[in-house]
Amino acid sequence: MTDSHEIEVSKPKNILQKEINLGLNNFLLTVGKGTVNIAFL
C-alpha cells in the first residue's frame, strides 16, 4: 500500500517541478532578451 501511495504523491510533484522549470526557463529567456535589448541601446 505504501508503494502505490508514494507513487501517487510523487506524480503531482513531478508535474509541479516541470511547471516550475518551464516558468524559470521563460523567466530566464525574458531576462536574457531584456539584457540583450539594454546592451544594444
Order of alpha helices (4+ residues) and beta strands (2+ residues): alpha
